[in-house]
Amino acid sequence: MSAQDVKDQIVNMDKQEIEMSGLPQWLKNQRVILNHVEDKEHYERRIALLTAWAKENGFDKPRSLLPGTR
């Protein structure tokens, strides 16, 4: 598995987490993680990329407010 494959897999797992819990909860979790990573710029770029993806795909609301949830 190449380094790019690993990065793609991480992004896909983050997308699944956003789909499951909504962007606000995912961002809350990422803020905690961000305090513990060395390459903050890289991590912040990934957060920005996934935040834009979530907004474009309607996952920018708390899970309880997403369509099809209770």
ROSE-4610 file (N, C-alpha, C; in Angstrom, 1 decimal, always signed):
// ROSE-4610
residu = [M/M/M/S/S/S/A/A/A/Q/Q/Q/D/D/D/V/V/V/K/K/K/D/D/D/Q/Q/Q/I/I/I/V/V/V/N/N/N/M/M/M/D/D/D/K/K/K/Q/Q/Q/E/E/E/I/I/I/E/E/E/M/M/M/S/S/S/G/G/G/L/L/L/P/P/P/Q/Q/Q/W/W/W/L/L/L/K/K/K/N/N/N/Q/Q/Q/R/R/R/V/V/V/I/I/I/L/L/L/N/N/N/H/H/H/V/V/V/E/E/E/D/D/D/K/K/K/E/E/E/H/H/H/Y/Y/Y/E/E/E/R/R/R/R/R/R/I/I/I/A/A/A/L/L/L/L/L/L/T/T/T/A/A/A/W/W/W/A/A/A/K/K/K/E/E/E/N/N/N/G/G/G/F/F/F/D/D/D/K/K/K/P/P/P/R/R/R/S/S/S/L/L/L/L/L/L/P/P/P/G/G/G/T/T/T/R/R/R]
num = [1/1/1/2/2/2/3/3/3/4/4/4/5/5/5/6/6/6/7/7/7/8/8/8/9/9/9/10/10/10/11/11/11/12/12/12/13/13/13/14/14/14/15/15/15/16/16/16/17/17/17/18/18/18/19/19/19/20/20/20/21/21/21/22/22/22/23/23/23/24/24/24/25/25/25/26/26/26/27/27/27/28/28/28/29/29/29/30/30/30/31/31/31/32/32/32/33/33/33/34/34/34/35/35/35/36/36/36/37/37/37/38/38/38/39/39/39/40/40/40/41/41/41/42/42/42/43/43/43/44/44/44/45/45/45/46/46/46/47/47/47/48/48/48/49/49/49/50/50/50/51/51/51/52/52/52/53/53/53/54/54/54/55/55/55/56/56/56/57/57/57/58/58/58/59/59/59/60/60/60/61/61/61/62/62/62/63/63/63/64/64/64/65/65/65/66/66/66/67/67/67/68/68/68/69/69/69/70/70/70]
x = [+0.8/+0.0/+0.9/+0.6/+1.4/+1.0/+1.8/+1.5/+0.2/+0.0/-1.2/-2.4/-2.2/-3.3/-3.8/-2.8/-3.1/-3.8/-3.3/-4.0/-5.4/-5.6/-7.0/-7.9/-7.3/-8.1/-8.5/-7.6/-7.9/-9.0/-9.0/-10.0/-11.3/-11.3/-12.6/-13.2/-12.3/-12.8/-13.4/-12.7/-13.3/-14.6/-14.8/-16.0/-17.1/-16.8/-17.8/-18.2/-17.2/-17.5/-18.4/-18.1/-19.0/-20.4/-20.5/-21.8/-22.6/-21.9/-22.5/-22.9/-22.0/-22.2/-22.5/-22.3/-22.5/-21.2/-21.1/-19.9/-19.6/-20.5/-20.2/-19.5/-20.0/-19.3/-17.9/-17.8/-16.5/-15.5/-15.9/-15.0/-14.6/-15.5/-15.2/-14.1/-14.2/-13.2/-11.9/-11.9/-10.7/-9.9/-10.7/-10.0/-9.2/-9.7/-9.0/-7.7/-7.8/-6.7/-5.7/-6.1/-5.2/-4.2/-4.6/-3.7/-2.6/-2.7/-1.7/-0.9/-1.1/-0.3/+0.8/+1.9/+3.0/+2.8/+2.3/+2.1/+0.7/+0.6/-0.7/-1.2/-0.3/-0.8/-1.4/-0.8/-1.3/-2.7/-2.8/-4.0/-5.1/-4.8/-5.8/-6.2/-5.4/-5.8/-6.8/-6.5/-7.5/-8.8/-8.8/-10.0/-10.8/-10.1/-10.7/-11.3/-10.6/-11.1/-12.3/-12.3/-13.4/-14.6/-14.4/-15.4/-16.2/-15.4/-16.0/-16.8/-16.3/-17.0/-18.3/-18.2/-19.4/-20.5/-20.1/-21.1/-21.7/-20.9/-21.4/-22.3/-22.2/-23.0/-24.1/-24.3/-25.4/-25.1/-23.9/-23.6/-23.1/-23.4/-22.9/-23.8/-24.8/-25.7/-25.5/-25.9/-25.8/-26.5/-26.1/-26.7/-28.2/-28.7/-30.1/-30.9/-30.3/-31.0/-30.8/-30.0/-29.9/-31.1/-31.4/-32.6/-32.5/-33.6/-33.7/-33.2/-32.9/-32.5/-33.6/-33.5/-34.4/-33.8]
y = [-1.2/+0.0/+1.2/+2.1/+3.3/+4.4/+5.4/+6.5/+7.2/+7.3/+8.0/+7.1/+5.8/+4.9/+5.1/+5.2/+5.4/+6.7/+7.8/+9.1/+9.0/+8.4/+8.2/+7.4/+6.4/+5.6/+6.4/+7.2/+8.1/+9.1/+9.7/+10.6/+9.9/+8.7/+8.0/+7.6/+7.2/+6.9/+8.2/+9.3/+10.6/+10.9/+10.7/+11.0/+10.1/+8.8/+7.9/+8.4/+8.9/+9.4/+10.6/+11.5/+12.7/+12.3/+11.3/+10.9/+10.3/+9.6/+8.9/+9.9/+10.8/+11.7/+13.1/+13.5/+15.0/+15.7/+16.8/+17.6/+18.2/+18.8/+19.4/+18.5/+17.2/+16.3/+15.9/+15.7/+15.3/+16.5/+17.7/+18.9/+18.9/+18.7/+18.6/+17.6/+16.4/+15.4/+15.8/+16.5/+16.9/+17.9/+18.8/+19.9/+19.2/+18.2/+17.5/+16.8/+16.2/+15.5/+16.5/+17.7/+18.7/+19.1/+19.1/+19.5/+18.5/+17.3/+16.3/+15.9/+16.6/+16.3/+17.2/+16.7/+17.6/+18.4/+17.9/+18.6/+19.3/+20.3/+21.0/+21.5/+22.1/+22.6/+21.6/+20.4/+19.3/+18.9/+18.8/+18.3/+19.4/+20.7/+21.7/+21.8/+21.5/+21.4/+20.3/+19.1/+18.0/+18.3/+19.0/+19.4/+20.4/+21.3/+22.3/+21.5/+20.6/+19.8/+19.0/+18.4/+17.6/+18.4/+19.6/+20.5/+21.0/+21.3/+21.7/+20.6/+19.4/+18.2/+18.0/+18.1/+17.9/+18.9/+20.1/+21.2/+20.9/+20.6/+20.3/+19.1/+18.2/+17.0/+16.9/+18.1/+18.2/+17.5/+17.4/+16.8/+17.8/+19.1/+20.1/+20.4/+19.7/+19.8/+18.7/+18.9/+17.8/+16.6/+15.5/+14.2/+14.2/+14.7/+14.7/+15.5/+16.4/+17.3/+16.9/+15.8/+15.4/+14.6/+14.7/+14.0/+12.5/+11.9/+10.5/+10.1/+11.0/+10.7/+11.1/+10.6/+11.0/+12.0]
z = [+0.0/+0.0/+0.0/-0.9/-1.0/+0.0/+0.2/+1.1/+0.6/-0.7/-1.2/-0.9/-1.0/-0.7/+0.8/+1.7/+3.1/+3.3/+2.7/+2.8/+2.3/+1.2/+0.6/+1.5/+2.1/+3.1/+4.3/+4.8/+6.0/+5.6/+4.4/+4.0/+3.9/+3.3/+3.1/+4.5/+5.4/+6.8/+7.5/+7.3/+7.8/+7.2/+5.9/+5.2/+5.8/+6.1/+6.7/+8.1/+8.8/+10.2/+10.1/+9.1/+9.0/+8.6/+7.7/+7.3/+8.4/+9.3/+10.5/+11.6/+11.9/+13.1/+12.7/+11.5/+11.1/+11.3/+10.6/+10.6/+12.0/+12.7/+14.0/+14.9/+15.0/+16.0/+15.5/+14.1/+13.6/+13.8/+13.6/+13.9/+15.3/+16.2/+17.7/+17.9/+17.4/+17.5/+16.9/+15.8/+15.1/+15.9/+16.5/+17.3/+18.5/+19.1/+20.1/+19.5/+18.4/+17.7/+17.3/+16.8/+16.3/+17.3/+18.6/+19.7/+19.9/+19.2/+19.5/+18.2/+17.1/+15.9/+15.7/+15.0/+14.8/+13.6/+12.5/+11.2/+11.2/+12.0/+12.1/+10.7/+9.9/+8.6/+7.7/+7.7/+6.9/+7.4/+8.7/+9.3/+9.1/+9.2/+9.0/+7.5/+6.6/+5.2/+5.0/+5.6/+5.5/+6.1/+7.3/+7.9/+7.0/+6.3/+5.4/+4.2/+3.6/+2.5/+2.9/+4.0/+4.4/+4.9/+5.4/+5.8/+4.5/+3.5/+2.2/+1.6/+1.7/+1.1/+1.9/+3.2/+4.0/+3.7/+3.5/+3.2/+1.8/+0.9/-0.5/-0.5/+0.4/+0.4/+1.5/+2.2/+3.1/+4.5/+4.8/+6.2/+7.2/+6.9/+7.8/+9.0/+9.2/+10.4/+11.4/+12.6/+13.6/+13.1/+13.4/+12.9/+13.2/+14.3/+14.6/+13.6/+12.9/+12.0/+10.5/+10.3/+8.9/+8.4/+7.2/+6.6/+6.9/+7.3/+7.5/+8.9/+9.8/+11.1/+12.1/+13.3/+14.4/+15.3]
